[in-house]
């Protein structure tokens, strides 16, 4: 059986809300937001420009890009990057490239990820 989302997505989303970028920012890039970005509504209401970047194509994806291969974005083009539960899906040998690109294209980066002690860790098969 394939699981496309957390069994308890509402609880997981509420947990990460304390790390949101402040209201009134210029731009937020939701990295790894997926084809149906769960944080889109709340992030879009915090900025002038919201976009979603993911490695997969989908209705909610504005930029289909693999960050480990670089991007066409300028240095600090985005005021904030929101990267929720994505880093743990990047192959370990590519994590440095991924994070380096995040830091190059944005002034501020929020990276959240579950650990084995967080309930969401076991609810998403991609975390194993």
Phi, psi and omega in degrees: 000130179269132177254122181267343182210170177296148175296329183234059185300324180299315181294319180296314180299314179302321180300319184277350183300334180291350180256007183299148171299156181293160177289150174086016179278163183290309186208148177226129173253119181270097185274124181076025182292343179086178184286340174228078187303114184291339182261001185307310183302311183287325179289319180299327179282358182254357187214168176281324183227121177241137173216153178247133176242133177209161178283342180259155176273145178180170184299330182267002185263121178271325180232118176263099187217143171263106184299338180289348177257004181091176179218175176265002181291147176286164173302133179053033179294330180253136178288321180225145168242133175248117184231088185259123176052050178239319185306323182290350178264355180275131177304138186308322182289348180250357183301318181297317177298317181299308182293321178300319179292320176303313182291334179286320188268357182219149176284329184221137181228130172248120176241122175243145176204145180282152174246166181304338179273349179274135183306327183289342182302311183282345184276347180242114182301337179291350181273356183265000000 
